[in-house]
């Protein structure tokens, strides 16, 4: 779980307008279509290929490979900034994130018993009489059994926030949840 406020370079008590201004500035700075560092070759620049196959700009000497790496890094940063904004712009998700962030700070002092893949969690419906309700994101949760007989439970908002440390609902054990981007719906 990343500190979304740090990604947007704001304090945890920042106003909506402060978050929005910061998001807009960072989105503009890291947008993959923008030339952030000025190291992209201009259209009229000639390019040379050396003996090793590396392409460089004749007028600036900048490596095209370096530029592609910067663009990929900027795209990754842009994705992180965009995700942080989407969560913090929604007041209910922001409130849930703040709660989970404070809880995470407390659980950091407890030992983590195990690392568990998110795919190992079971999808649970909150109304057992209606099997179709598992399709509704508000009526479901994800659970993983604890050795004490209790469960580690993730709510849909927890999954959206990629909450990574979860406490058992019965005992004091906690686990670290390992997410892979393609697992989260």
Buried (B, 14 or more C-beta within 10 A) or exposed (E): BEEBBEBBBBEEEBEEEEBBBBBEEBBEEBBBEBBBEEBBBEEEEEEEEEEEEEBBBEEEEBBBEEBEEBBEEBBEBBEBBBBBBEBBEBEEBBEBBBEBBEBBEEBEEEEBBEEBEBEEBEEBBEEEEEEEBBEEEEBBBBBBEBEEEBBBBBBBBBBBBBBBBBBBEEEEBBBBBEBEEEEEE
